[in-house]
Amino acid sequence: MIREKIYTMLDGETENNRISTFYNYFMMIVIIISLIPLAFKNNNALFSIIDKVTVSIFIVDYLIRFFVADKQLKKGAFSFLLYPITPMAIIDLLAILPSLTILSSGFRLLKMFRLLRTFRVFKAFKMFRYSKSINIIIEVMKKQKTALISVGTFAVGYILIAALVVFNVEPNTFNNFFDAIYWASVSLTTVGYGDIYPVSTTGRLVTIISSLIGIAIVALPSGIITAGYLHEIRDDEEKENHNND
């Protein structure tokens, strides 16, 4: 009974569960606070306290979720073996481990510490679990998977073709085919860093065409996700109105 209540608190319907809503908002606040030290190069006592307190909360959250793993995965005792290798559990663990690493003053270990410290950024991904808006976007991407894969395939294909064309049009400008792919990607997204660019008239024409097509390709997934997001919101509103009636 207690484990059932704990699971409801963690993953219950937030619309009808105030405790679950409070817990979700609390964890989002903790996640945001835990990311504050990452915005500064220098560490201080306050940042150390923030890191210790927030990682302690993350550990408790991880242990509680492990405690009710069978309620979430519904695979009996096997759930406790399966839970640590689920995507969200791995993200939780990666957010915790760097803060628990104790390093000596050895030169190589200091370099490893810098590498491990970058894993703290995984704390940001914990927001996926507690944000309703992000969950809606994830649901939209699942439903529109076929359309998004088609657009992605078209974009990759166009990048390779454009890179092949410009690489043969201006072999002196691009040292290798990867440079041409880099240029095609930048042109497709209309970013235009300007570090690599064609100098011939033909090469510039290819760039113009690539940029124009790039605007359309970049706009396609944005339109698909936006339309799906609005559709999901309308469905949620209709369900909510139906429940109220």
N, C-alpha and C positions, 0 to 999 in steps of 0.2 A: 504493500500500500504506500509506504514511504517512497519507495523507488519510483512508483507510478507518478506520485506528486512531483518528485524531482524532475522526471522526464517531461511532465507537462509544463513545469516552470521553464525548462530549457528550450523546448520546441513546441510548446502549445500554441493554439490559435490566439495570437496577440489581440485580436479584436474583442475576444471574450475572456481574456485572462489578464488581469491587471498586473499580477506578479510577473508573468512572462514578459509583458510590455516593459515593466520597470527594469527587469534583468537585462533585456536587450539594449535599452537606452544606457544603462549603467555600463555594460561591456563596451559599447561604442565610445563612451566618454573615456573609459580606461585606455582603449586602443589609441585614441587621438592623443591623450596625454603621454602615452608611451613613445609616441613618434616625435615628440618635441625635442628630445636630446639629439635626434638624428639631423636636425636642422642647424646644428652648431658644430664647429670643428673642435672646439675645446670642451673638455669635460670638467665638471665641478661637483661640489658636494650635493647641490640640489638635484642635478641630473642623476647622480648615483642613487639618491634616495628614490627618485621617480622610477628608475630602472628596477630597483629592488622591489618596490611596492607593486608595480604593475606586473612584473614577471611572477611575483608570488600569487597574484590574482589569476594570471593565466594558468599557473600550475594547478591551482584549486579547480579552475574551470575544466582543465583537461582531465583531472582525476574524477571529477563528478561525472563528466560525459563518459568516461571509461566505465564508471560504476553502473551506468544505465545503458550500456552499449547494446544489450540484448533487446531493450525496448525500442531502440532506434533501428537496428539492423534486422531484428526479428528472425534470428538464426540460432536461437538458443544459446548454449554455452560456447558454441563456435564463434559467436559475435565478439567475445572478449579477445579472441585471437585475431579476428579479422579487423576490428576497429582501428588498431594502431597503424594499419597500412591503408586506411581510407584517405582520400585526398585532403579533406578538411583536418583530419587528425595529424597528418604529416605537416601541414602548414602550421598547425598549432605547435607541434614539436619543434619545428624550425624557428618559430618565434621565441621559444623558450631557451633552447640549448645555448645560443651564443652568450646569454647573460649568466649562464651557470658555469661557463668555462673559466677555470682558474689557470692563469699562465705565469710562468716565472719570468725572470728578466732576460732570458736567453734571446739572442738576436733573431733566430729563426722562428721562435715562438711568437715574438712580437709581430712578425710578418703574418703568421697564421692568425693571430688575433685580429689584424686588420681585415683579413679575408672573412673570418667568421662574423665580424661585426656587421658586414654587409647583409648577412642573413636576417638581421633584425628588421629589415624592410618587409619581411614576410608578415610582420604584425599587421601591416595594412590590409593584407588579404583576409584577415579575420573579420573585417567589416562585412564581407560577403554574407556571413552567416546572420548578421543582425540587421541588415538594411533591407527593408521591404522593396524599395525602388530598385536596388541592385538585383534582388531575387526576381523581380518582374522582368528586368532586362535579360537575365539568364534564361528565364522561361521563354521569352520572345526569341532568343537566339536558338533555343532548342527547337521551337516550332518552325522557325524560318531557316532551319539548318540547310535544307536543300538549296534554297535561293541564295543564301550567303556563300555556300560552297561553290555554286555556279559562278557567282561574281568573282570570288577569290581565284578560281581556276582561270577565268578569262583575264584577270589582272596579271597573274603570273605568266600566262601565255603571251600576253601583249608585251610585257617587260622583256621576255626572252627574244621575241621577234624584233622589237625596237632596238634592243641591244645588238642583235646580230646585224641589222641593217646599218646602224650608225658605225659599228666596228669595221664594217667593210667599206663604208663611205669615207671614213676618216681614220685610217689605220695609224697615222702618225700622232693623232691626238690621244688615243687610248693605248696604254702600254700593254694591256691584256684584256681578255673578255670580261673579267670581273669588274674592271673599271667601267666598261660599257653597261653592264648590268646596274652598277651603282648610279650611273648617269640616267639610265632609263627609269629607275625607281624614283629618283629625285624629280625627274621631269613629269612622271605619271602623277605624283602627288602635288605637283606645281610648287614645290618648296623652293627650288632654285638656289642652291648654296653658292654656285658660281666657281667652285674649285676646279671642276672639269666641265668644259663646254666645247661644242663644235665651232670651228672657225670658217669653214667653207659655206658657200651658199646652200649647197645640197644638205649639208649637216644641219644648218639652221632651219631649213624647211622641215626636216625630220623632227626637229625639236618643237616647232610650232604645232605640227600635227600631233605629236606625242602629248603636249600640254593640253591641247583641246580635248583629246580623247580622255586624258587623265581626269579632267574635270567631271566628265560624265561617269567614269568608273568609280571615282571617289564618292560621288553623290548617290550612287545606287545603294550601297549598304546602309548609308545614313537614312535614306527614304524607307527602306525595308524595315529597319529597326524602329524608326519613328512611328510608322504605320502600325506595326505590331504592338508597340508600347501603348499607343492610344487605344487599340482594340482590347488589350488586357485590362486597362483602366476602366473602360466601359463595361467589360464583363464583371469586374469586381464591384462596380457601382450597381449593376443590375442584380447581382447576387445579394448585395447588402440591402437593397430596396425590397427584394423578394423576402428576405429573412425578417425584415421589419414588418412587412405586411402579414 
